[in-house]
Amino acid sequence: MTGSPCVGRCVLDPRIGLCTGCGRSGAEIGAWPGMSDPARAMLVAALPGRLARMTGAAPPRAGAMPVPGPAGRPAPPSDCAAPGSVATVPEDRT
């Protein structure tokens, strides 16, 4: 079974409509519990490239070790925040 890509930084960027933590859209986050495992796997496979485009960084290579959480602690558990608790980044009004 494919685990959730949530990294515990649930913030939707209103300019692009994607979570800055995991790279999923709000609709994808909401649909996750009802998605089939093959659909989840396809989505998870697309996220490294999506996140790289968001940050301008190169996508991680296959088999790369995950980055630990703050202060070297393991990343948060693989479950997303409770529905309705996803924050949004304030829009840039400059």
N, C-alpha and C positions, 0 to 999 in steps of 0.2 A: 504494500500500500504506500502511495506517495504521501509523504508528510507535508505539512503546511510550510510554505516559504516565509512565513511571518518571522521577522527578526525583532519584534517588540518595539519598533519605531513607526507606529501607524500614523502617518501624516500624509494626507492627500494634497498634492500640489495643484491648485485650481487652474493654473495655466496649461497643464498637460493632462490633468485628470488621473495621475498615477501616484501610488504610494511611494514616498521617497525612501522607505525602508526595504520593501520587497519588490516594488515595481509593478504590482498589480493595480488594475483599475478598481474603483469602488464596486462596480458591478461584478468583477471577478472575485473580489473578496467576499461579497454577499452570496455569490453562487457556489463558493468553494465547498460548503458542507454537502450539497446535493450533486456535485460533479462526480462522474465516474473516474476510476483510477486512471484509465488511459487519457482522459481529458485533463486530469490533474498533471499527469506526467508531461503532456505536450505543453501545458502552460508553464510548468516549472522549467522545462528545457528552453523556453523562449526568454525567461527572465534575465539571465546574465547579460545577454545582448541588449535587452531593453534598458537595464540599469546602466550599462556602459554608455549607451547613447544619452541617457539622462545626465550623467556625470562627466562625459567626455573621456572616460578612462577606457582602457582596453578590457574586453571581457575576460574573466578568468579562464585559464586553460582547463581542459577536461582533467579531472582527477586532482585538482588543486585542493589543498587543505582549506577548510572554512576559517574565516577570520574570527578569533575569539572576541567575546564581548569586552566591555570596559574593564580595565585593570587586570586583563588576562583571564577573567572569568569566562566560563563557557557562554556561548550565545544563549538567549532566552529559549524556553521550550518552543517546539514547533506547533504553536497554535496561535491563531490570530486573536486580536482584541475582541471583546464582546461587541455584538452589532450595535451600531450607533456611537461607539466610543472612538471612532477614527477621527483624528483632528485634521484640520486643513492648515496649510501654510498661508499666512496673510498675503494678500495680493500686493505687489509692488505698485505703489501709487505715485511714483516719481515721473 
